Amino acid sequence: MHFNTKTLHAGIEPDPDTGAIMTPIYQTSTYVQSEPGKHKGYEYSRTHNPTRTALQNNLAALENAKHALCFSTGMGAVDGIIKILQPGDEVISTNDLYGGTYRIFTKVFAPLGIKFTFVPMADLAAVKAAVTDKTKMFWVETPTNPLLNIIDIEAVAAIAKESNALTVVDNTFASPALQNPMDWGADMVMHSVTKYINGHSDVVMGAVCLNDDDLKERLEFMQNSCGATPGPQDAFLVLRGIKTLHIRMQRHCENGREIANFLNNHPKVGHVYWPGFEHHTGHEVAKKQMKDFGGMISFTLSKDSMESAMDFLRNTHLFSLAESLGGVESLVGHPASMTHASIPKAEREKAGLSDGLIRLSVGIEHIDDLKADLEAALAAT
Ligand SMILES: *Cc1c(COP(=O)(O)O)cnc(C)c1O
């Protein structure tokens, strides 16, 4: 089945009792048993819920994976994945990653004895050099947030296999419409479903997609034991959002391409980070592993300072100043003070994330209105 058909049909059956074409919202905490232990596969909604099951089956299909498990947030999914490790285990992670992921690694799991080594993962020699006999997991985010670096999933997965370690890819920025890490050898794909997959800025949720049955059981044990599971109403909303994922992504990519070129040619703009440019260092790898380049763009102003960035941010109207990304409406953010504030300034700057950096999540509005909005804000800098 092609991706565009899977978004609508994979894992989704008409309701067996009524024929309802839309998956019902099974708003129930528990399920009646005819005698103890005798039930239809559902006992309690932390463990399983039919609306969530439909969503999980759909997500697995979108990522060409056998299984998917949903968590109440993207961070809940990260938490579940790291909990399958043991104290003493080591994780090699990209050094340019979502601030919340950096925070849970360094502030929650490092004190519990799991070691994290951060390297610029586009540099495969640096990745290899970080491997030890305790390395159990490689944590990849590509394109990275917010600098849009591209990491070669196939190459990292090959290094991981040599050291018997797992490759996990946070695929939030690309979405399954543009990139399927399992096809390049990843063992697990993690999503903040909150972003492109749901796409309408009205749900927070996370997911993990994977093939290995044992690993799925361990993760499902974490999902149920730790309890960060989403409710059926949110599962329904995400199923509804997914139906248009492919068309939304197409417009995000079209608008993204126009905006990236517009900024790149603008005298008030300094550097533009977007993997679709031929001069982008990850362009060839992006072309290999992605279907298109997405709607996320970061840039600096030619007057690269915190003050000019603030002038810009105060003067956009269609681009709303907000955390998050991947919704139908355009957003603008200031990573240094918002999404990435939990990364110490020295670490941020080492990864190339300056105080003047501005991040756009380009929505699906008319391109002329978006350009006019940016033009007006740039004039104010
Ligand atoms: C938002 C985000 C997360 C965290 O997901 P939540 O749904 O906010 O908990 C993880 N990784 C990336 C790349 C994100 O953008």
The ligand as a Gaussian input file, in Angstrom:
#p B3LYP/6-31G(d) Opt

LIG

0 1
 C        8.733000      18.353000      20.725000
 C        9.827000      17.405000      20.525000
 C       10.051000      16.366000      21.435000
 C        9.231000      16.194000      22.697000
 O        7.890000      15.864000      22.439000
 P        6.655000      16.347000      23.342000
 O        5.488000      15.812000      22.599000
 O        6.710000      17.840000      23.417000
 O        6.836000      15.735000      24.687000
 C       11.083000      15.474000      21.165000
 N       11.858000      15.618000      20.059000
 C       11.669000      16.614000      19.176000
 C       12.565000      16.722000      17.977000
 C       10.653000      17.543000      19.388000
 O       10.498000      18.539000      18.504000

